[in-house]
Amino acid sequence: MAAMPEQATTVVSTKGQVILPKAIRDQRHWSTGTRLTVENMPDGVLLKSAPLFPQSSVEAVFGSLAYKGTALSVDDMNAAVAAEAKRHARN
């Protein structure tokens, strides 16, 4: 990780934009286009990387990939997984 001075400063532009010091961006691996969450804290502002996908639950996505047909047995599913693993191992 790149060394950071104890206290870095920046300026808020007329558009409300703030440039984060390069050392901080490099240390956090925040490249151009990185989405950040902004939390107002009692003693300042907290920036964190935004999750790539919104938080979800099993209930929210259950059945979203509906399967039409007869249910497969566990043995049939295991055989299909083994066949795909074998097919990918050749590549």
LONU-620399 format. One record per residue: x, z, y of N, C-alpha, C, O in turn; residue number from 1; residue in one letter. Coordinates in nm, 2 decimals. Each point is the difference from the previous one (the first is absolute). Layout:
<pts>
+--------+--------+--------+--------+--------+--------+--------+--------+--------+--------+--------+--------+-------+-------+
|    n_X |    n_Z |    n_Y |   ca_X |   ca_Z |   ca_Y |    c_X |    c_Z |    c_Y |    o_X |    o_Z |    o_Y | lumza | vexgu |
+--------+--------+--------+--------+--------+--------+--------+--------+--------+--------+--------+--------+-------+-------+
|      X |      Z |      Y |      X |      Z |      Y |      X |      Z |      Y |      X |      Z |      Y |   NUM |     A |
...
+--------+--------+--------+--------+--------+--------+--------+--------+--------+--------+--------+--------+-------+-------+
</pts>
This chain:
<pts>
+--------+--------+--------+--------+--------+--------+--------+--------+--------+--------+--------+--------+-------+-------+
|    n_X |    n_Z |    n_Y |   ca_X |   ca_Z |   ca_Y |    c_X |    c_Z |    c_Y |    o_X |    o_Z |    o_Y | lumza | vexgu |
+--------+--------+--------+--------+--------+--------+--------+--------+--------+--------+--------+--------+-------+-------+
|   0.08 |   0.00 |  -0.12 |  -0.08 |   0.00 |   0.12 |   0.09 |   0.00 |   0.12 |   0.10 |   0.07 |   0.01 |     1 |     M |
|  -0.15 |  -0.14 |   0.09 |   0.08 |  -0.01 |   0.13 |  -0.01 |   0.13 |   0.07 |  -0.10 |   0.06 |   0.01 |     2 |     A |
|   0.21 |  -0.02 |   0.05 |   0.00 |   0.12 |   0.08 |  -0.08 |  -0.02 |   0.13 |   0.01 |  -0.11 |   0.06 |     3 |     A |
|  -0.09 |   0.21 |  -0.02 |  -0.08 |  -0.01 |   0.12 |   0.05 |   0.11 |   0.09 |   0.03 |   0.11 |  -0.03 |     4 |     M |
|  -0.02 |  -0.15 |   0.16 |   0.03 |   0.10 |   0.10 |  -0.11 |   0.11 |  -0.01 |  -0.11 |  -0.02 |  -0.04 |     5 |     P |
|   0.15 |   0.14 |   0.09 |  -0.10 |   0.11 |  -0.01 |  -0.12 |  -0.03 |   0.07 |  -0.11 |   0.04 |  -0.04 |     6 |     E |
|   0.12 |  -0.10 |   0.16 |  -0.13 |  -0.03 |   0.07 |   0.01 |  -0.14 |   0.05 |   0.09 |  -0.04 |   0.09 |     7 |     Q |
|  -0.18 |  -0.05 |  -0.13 |  -0.01 |  -0.14 |   0.05 |  -0.12 |   0.00 |   0.09 |  -0.10 |   0.07 |  -0.02 |     8 |     A |
|   0.11 |  -0.16 |   0.12 |  -0.11 |  -0.01 |   0.09 |  -0.05 |  -0.15 |   0.01 |   0.08 |  -0.09 |  -0.04 |     9 |     T |
|  -0.20 |   0.07 |   0.08 |  -0.05 |  -0.13 |   0.01 |  -0.10 |   0.00 |   0.12 |  -0.03 |   0.11 |   0.06 |    10 |     T |
|  -0.03 |  -0.22 |  -0.03 |  -0.09 |  -0.01 |   0.12 |  -0.13 |  -0.06 |  -0.04 |   0.00 |  -0.09 |  -0.09 |    11 |     V |
|  -0.11 |   0.14 |   0.14 |  -0.13 |  -0.06 |  -0.03 |  -0.02 |  -0.12 |   0.11 |   0.01 |   0.02 |   0.12 |    12 |     V |
|  -0.04 |  -0.14 |  -0.17 |  -0.02 |  -0.11 |   0.08 |  -0.13 |   0.00 |   0.07 |  -0.09 |   0.09 |  -0.03 |    13 |     S |
|   0.06 |  -0.18 |   0.12 |  -0.13 |  -0.01 |   0.07 |  -0.11 |  -0.04 |  -0.10 |  -0.12 |   0.03 |   0.03 |    14 |     T |
|   0.16 |  -0.08 |  -0.14 |  -0.10 |  -0.03 |  -0.11 |  -0.02 |   0.11 |  -0.10 |  -0.08 |  -0.01 |  -0.09 |    15 |     K |
|   0.15 |   0.12 |   0.12 |  -0.01 |   0.11 |  -0.09 |   0.09 |  -0.01 |  -0.13 |  -0.01 |   0.08 |  -0.09 |    16 |     G |
|   0.10 |  -0.18 |   0.10 |   0.09 |  -0.02 |  -0.12 |   0.13 |   0.09 |   0.01 |   0.04 |   0.03 |   0.11 |    17 |     Q |
|   0.01 |   0.01 |  -0.22 |   0.12 |   0.08 |  -0.01 |   0.09 |  -0.06 |  -0.10 |  -0.04 |  -0.05 |  -0.11 |    18 |     V |
|   0.17 |   0.03 |   0.15 |   0.10 |  -0.05 |  -0.09 |   0.07 |   0.11 |  -0.07 |   0.05 |   0.09 |   0.07 |    19 |     I |
|  -0.05 |  -0.09 |  -0.20 |   0.07 |   0.10 |  -0.08 |   0.14 |  -0.04 |  -0.01 |   0.03 |  -0.11 |  -0.02 |    20 |     L |
|   0.06 |   0.21 |   0.04 |   0.14 |  -0.03 |  -0.01 |   0.04 |  -0.07 |  -0.14 |  -0.06 |   0.04 |  -0.10 |    21 |     P |
|   0.15 |  -0.13 |   0.11 |   0.03 |  -0.08 |  -0.12 |   0.05 |   0.09 |  -0.12 |  -0.03 |  -0.02 |  -0.11 |    22 |     K |
|   0.11 |   0.13 |   0.14 |   0.05 |   0.09 |  -0.10 |  -0.12 |   0.06 |  -0.08 |   0.01 |   0.02 |  -0.12 |    23 |     A |
|  -0.12 |   0.02 |   0.19 |  -0.11 |   0.06 |  -0.06 |  -0.07 |  -0.11 |  -0.09 |  -0.04 |   0.03 |  -0.11 |    24 |     I |
|   0.02 |  -0.15 |   0.17 |  -0.07 |  -0.11 |  -0.08 |   0.08 |  -0.03 |  -0.12 |  -0.06 |  -0.02 |  -0.11 |    25 |     R |
|   0.19 |   0.02 |   0.12 |   0.09 |  -0.03 |  -0.12 |  -0.01 |   0.11 |  -0.10 |  -0.01 |  -0.03 |  -0.12 |    26 |     D |
|   0.01 |   0.15 |   0.16 |   0.00 |   0.12 |  -0.09 |  -0.13 |   0.00 |  -0.07 |  -0.01 |   0.04 |  -0.12 |    27 |     Q |
|  -0.10 |  -0.07 |   0.18 |  -0.14 |   0.00 |  -0.06 |  -0.03 |  -0.13 |  -0.07 |  -0.11 |  -0.01 |  -0.06 |    28 |     R |
|   0.19 |  -0.09 |   0.08 |  -0.03 |  -0.14 |  -0.06 |  -0.12 |  -0.05 |   0.06 |  -0.08 |  -0.07 |  -0.07 |    29 |     H |
|   0.06 |   0.08 |   0.20 |  -0.12 |  -0.05 |   0.07 |   0.05 |  -0.13 |   0.07 |   0.06 |   0.00 |   0.10 |    30 |     W |
|  -0.10 |  -0.11 |  -0.17 |   0.03 |  -0.13 |   0.06 |  -0.11 |  -0.05 |   0.09 |  -0.11 |   0.06 |   0.00 |    31 |     S |
|   0.13 |  -0.17 |   0.06 |  -0.11 |  -0.06 |   0.08 |  -0.13 |  -0.02 |  -0.08 |   0.00 |  -0.05 |  -0.11 |    32 |     T |
|  -0.11 |   0.10 |   0.17 |  -0.13 |  -0.02 |  -0.06 |  -0.04 |   0.13 |  -0.08 |  -0.11 |   0.00 |  -0.06 |    33 |     G |
|   0.20 |   0.09 |   0.04 |  -0.04 |   0.12 |  -0.07 |  -0.11 |   0.07 |   0.07 |   0.01 |   0.03 |   0.12 |    34 |     T |
|  -0.11 |   0.01 |  -0.20 |  -0.12 |   0.07 |   0.06 |   0.03 |   0.15 |  -0.01 |   0.04 |   0.05 |  -0.10 |    35 |     R |
|  -0.07 |   0.02 |   0.21 |   0.02 |   0.14 |   0.01 |  -0.13 |   0.07 |   0.03 |  -0.08 |  -0.05 |   0.08 |    36 |     L |
|   0.07 |   0.17 |  -0.14 |  -0.11 |   0.09 |   0.05 |   0.05 |   0.09 |   0.11 |   0.12 |   0.03 |   0.00 |    37 |     T |
|  -0.21 |   0.00 |   0.09 |   0.04 |   0.08 |   0.12 |  -0.09 |   0.13 |  -0.01 |  -0.12 |  -0.01 |   0.01 |    38 |     V |
|   0.18 |   0.13 |  -0.01 |  -0.07 |   0.12 |   0.00 |   0.04 |   0.08 |   0.12 |   0.12 |   0.02 |   0.03 |    39 |     E |
|  -0.22 |   0.03 |   0.04 |   0.02 |   0.08 |   0.12 |   0.02 |   0.15 |  -0.05 |  -0.09 |   0.05 |  -0.07 |    40 |     N |
|   0.21 |   0.00 |   0.09 |   0.03 |   0.14 |  -0.04 |   0.02 |   0.09 |   0.12 |   0.01 |  -0.05 |   0.11 |    41 |     M |
|  -0.02 |   0.18 |  -0.13 |   0.01 |   0.09 |   0.11 |   0.12 |  -0.01 |   0.08 |   0.00 |   0.02 |   0.13 |    42 |     P |
|   0.11 |  -0.06 |  -0.19 |   0.13 |  -0.01 |   0.07 |   0.05 |  -0.14 |   0.01 |   0.12 |  -0.02 |   0.04 |    43 |     D |
|  -0.20 |  -0.08 |  -0.06 |   0.04 |  -0.14 |   0.02 |  -0.08 |  -0.09 |  -0.09 |  -0.12 |   0.02 |  -0.03 |    44 |     G |
|   0.18 |  -0.14 |   0.00 |  -0.07 |  -0.10 |  -0.08 |   0.08 |  -0.02 |  -0.13 |   0.12 |  -0.01 |   0.01 |    45 |     V |
|  -0.19 |  -0.01 |  -0.12 |   0.06 |  -0.02 |  -0.13 |  -0.03 |  -0.14 |  -0.04 |  -0.11 |  -0.05 |   0.00 |    46 |     L |
|   0.22 |  -0.03 |  -0.03 |  -0.01 |  -0.14 |  -0.05 |   0.03 |   0.00 |  -0.15 |   0.10 |   0.06 |  -0.04 |    47 |     L |
|  -0.18 |  -0.12 |  -0.04 |   0.02 |  -0.01 |  -0.14 |  -0.03 |  -0.15 |  -0.05 |  -0.09 |  -0.06 |   0.06 |    48 |     K |
|   0.16 |   0.01 |  -0.16 |  -0.04 |  -0.13 |  -0.05 |  -0.14 |   0.01 |  -0.05 |  -0.04 |   0.09 |  -0.07 |    49 |     S |
|  -0.04 |  -0.19 |   0.10 |  -0.14 |  -0.01 |  -0.05 |   0.00 |  -0.05 |  -0.14 |   0.09 |  -0.08 |  -0.04 |    50 |     A |
|  -0.18 |   0.13 |  -0.04 |   0.00 |  -0.05 |  -0.14 |  -0.04 |  -0.15 |  -0.01 |  -0.07 |  -0.05 |   0.09 |    51 |     P |
|   0.13 |  -0.02 |  -0.19 |  -0.03 |  -0.14 |  -0.01 |  -0.15 |  -0.03 |  -0.03 |  -0.05 |  -0.10 |   0.04 |    52 |     L |
|  -0.01 |   0.19 |  -0.11 |  -0.14 |  -0.02 |  -0.04 |  -0.08 |   0.13 |   0.04 |   0.06 |   0.11 |  -0.01 |    53 |     F |
|  -0.18 |  -0.13 |   0.05 |  -0.08 |   0.12 |   0.03 |  -0.02 |   0.09 |  -0.12 |   0.00 |  -0.05 |  -0.11 |    54 |     P |
|  -0.01 |   0.18 |   0.13 |  -0.02 |   0.09 |  -0.11 |  -0.13 |  -0.02 |  -0.06 |  -0.10 |  -0.04 |   0.06 |    55 |     Q |
|   0.09 |   0.05 |  -0.20 |  -0.12 |  -0.04 |  -0.07 |  -0.02 |   0.11 |  -0.11 |   0.08 |   0.09 |  -0.02 |    56 |     S |
|  -0.18 |  -0.11 |  -0.05 |  -0.03 |   0.09 |  -0.12 |  -0.04 |  -0.09 |  -0.12 |  -0.03 |  -0.11 |   0.02 |    57 |     S |
|   0.04 |   0.17 |  -0.13 |  -0.04 |  -0.07 |  -0.13 |  -0.14 |  -0.04 |   0.01 |  -0.04 |  -0.11 |  -0.04 |    58 |     V |
|  -0.05 |   0.20 |   0.10 |  -0.14 |  -0.03 |   0.01 |  -0.03 |  -0.12 |   0.08 |  -0.09 |  -0.08 |  -0.02 |    59 |     E |
|   0.18 |   0.06 |   0.13 |  -0.02 |  -0.11 |   0.09 |   0.03 |  -0.14 |  -0.06 |  -0.06 |  -0.10 |   0.04 |    60 |     A |
|   0.15 |   0.10 |  -0.13 |   0.05 |  -0.13 |  -0.06 |  -0.05 |  -0.02 |  -0.14 |   0.02 |  -0.11 |  -0.06 |    61 |     V |
|  -0.08 |   0.21 |   0.00 |  -0.04 |  -0.01 |  -0.14 |  -0.10 |  -0.11 |  -0.02 |  -0.10 |  -0.01 |   0.08 |    62 |     F |
|   0.12 |  -0.08 |  -0.17 |  -0.09 |  -0.11 |  -0.03 |   0.02 |  -0.12 |   0.10 |  -0.07 |  -0.10 |  -0.01 |    63 |     G |
|   0.17 |   0.11 |   0.10 |   0.02 |  -0.12 |   0.09 |   0.05 |  -0.12 |  -0.07 |  -0.01 |  -0.11 |   0.05 |    64 |     S |
|   0.07 |   0.13 |  -0.17 |   0.05 |  -0.12 |  -0.08 |  -0.08 |   0.00 |  -0.12 |   0.05 |   0.02 |  -0.11 |    65 |     L |
|  -0.18 |  -0.05 |   0.13 |  -0.09 |   0.00 |  -0.11 |   0.04 |  -0.10 |  -0.11 |   0.04 |  -0.11 |   0.03 |    66 |     A |
|  -0.06 |   0.15 |  -0.16 |   0.03 |  -0.08 |  -0.11 |  -0.13 |  -0.04 |  -0.07 |  -0.08 |   0.08 |  -0.03 |    67 |     Y |
|   0.07 |  -0.21 |   0.01 |  -0.12 |  -0.05 |  -0.07 |   0.03 |  -0.04 |  -0.13 |   0.09 |  -0.09 |  -0.02 |    68 |     K |
|  -0.14 |   0.14 |  -0.08 |   0.03 |  -0.03 |  -0.14 |  -0.01 |   0.13 |  -0.08 |  -0.03 |   0.11 |   0.05 |    69 |     G |
|   0.06 |  -0.13 |  -0.18 |   0.00 |   0.12 |  -0.09 |   0.12 |   0.08 |   0.03 |   0.11 |  -0.05 |   0.03 |    70 |     T |
|  -0.13 |   0.18 |  -0.05 |   0.12 |   0.09 |   0.02 |   0.10 |  -0.02 |  -0.11 |  -0.03 |  -0.02 |  -0.11 |    71 |     A |
|   0.16 |   0.04 |   0.15 |   0.11 |  -0.02 |  -0.09 |   0.03 |   0.14 |  -0.06 |  -0.02 |   0.10 |   0.06 |    72 |     L |
|   0.06 |  -0.10 |  -0.19 |   0.04 |   0.13 |  -0.06 |   0.14 |   0.03 |   0.06 |   0.07 |  -0.08 |   0.06 |    73 |     S |
|  -0.03 |   0.21 |  -0.08 |   0.13 |   0.04 |   0.04 |   0.11 |  -0.08 |  -0.07 |   0.10 |  -0.03 |   0.07 |    74 |     V |
|  -0.12 |   0.00 |  -0.20 |   0.10 |  -0.08 |  -0.07 |   0.01 |  -0.14 |   0.06 |   0.11 |  -0.05 |   0.02 |    75 |     D |
|  -0.22 |  -0.01 |   0.02 |   0.00 |  -0.13 |   0.06 |   0.07 |   0.00 |   0.14 |   0.08 |  -0.09 |   0.03 |    76 |     D |
|  -0.10 |   0.20 |   0.05 |   0.06 |   0.01 |   0.13 |   0.15 |   0.02 |  -0.02 |   0.08 |  -0.06 |   0.07 |    77 |     M |
|  -0.04 |   0.15 |  -0.17 |   0.15 |   0.02 |  -0.03 |   0.06 |  -0.13 |  -0.04 |   0.12 |  -0.03 |   0.04 |    78 |     N |
|  -0.19 |  -0.05 |  -0.12 |   0.06 |  -0.13 |  -0.04 |   0.02 |  -0.10 |   0.12 |   0.10 |  -0.07 |   0.00 |    79 |     A |
|  -0.20 |   0.07 |   0.09 |   0.01 |  -0.08 |   0.12 |   0.11 |   0.04 |   0.09 |   0.08 |  -0.09 |   0.05 |    80 |     A |
|  -0.06 |   0.22 |  -0.04 |   0.11 |   0.05 |   0.09 |   0.14 |  -0.04 |  -0.07 |   0.09 |  -0.04 |   0.07 |    81 |     V |
|  -0.08 |   0.06 |  -0.20 |   0.12 |  -0.03 |  -0.07 |   0.03 |  -0.15 |   0.01 |   0.12 |  -0.04 |   0.01 |    82 |     A |
|  -0.22 |  -0.05 |  -0.02 |   0.02 |  -0.14 |   0.01 |   0.05 |  -0.04 |   0.14 |   0.09 |  -0.09 |   0.01 |    83 |     A |
|  -0.15 |   0.15 |   0.09 |   0.05 |  -0.03 |   0.14 |   0.14 |   0.05 |   0.02 |   0.08 |  -0.07 |   0.06 |    84 |     E |
|  -0.05 |   0.19 |  -0.11 |   0.14 |   0.05 |   0.01 |   0.10 |  -0.09 |  -0.07 |   0.10 |  -0.03 |   0.06 |    85 |     A |
|  -0.14 |  -0.02 |  -0.17 |   0.09 |  -0.09 |  -0.08 |   0.01 |  -0.14 |   0.08 |   0.11 |  -0.05 |   0.00 |    86 |     K |
|  -0.21 |   0.01 |   0.06 |   0.00 |  -0.13 |   0.07 |   0.09 |   0.01 |   0.12 |   0.07 |  -0.09 |   0.04 |    87 |     R |
|  -0.08 |   0.21 |   0.04 |   0.08 |   0.02 |   0.12 |   0.15 |   0.02 |  -0.04 |   0.08 |  -0.03 |   0.08 |    88 |     H |
|  -0.06 |   0.09 |  -0.20 |   0.14 |   0.03 |  -0.04 |   0.08 |  -0.13 |  -0.02 |   0.12 |   0.00 |   0.02 |    89 |     A |
|  -0.19 |  -0.11 |  -0.05 |   0.07 |  -0.13 |  -0.02 |   0.05 |  -0.06 |   0.13 |   0.09 |  -0.07 |   0.00 |    90 |     R |
|  -0.17 |   0.10 |   0.11 |   0.03 |  -0.06 |   0.13 |   0.12 |   0.06 |   0.06 |   0.04 |  -0.04 |   0.11 |    91 |     N |
+--------+--------+--------+--------+--------+--------+--------+--------+--------+--------+--------+--------+-------+-------+
</pts>
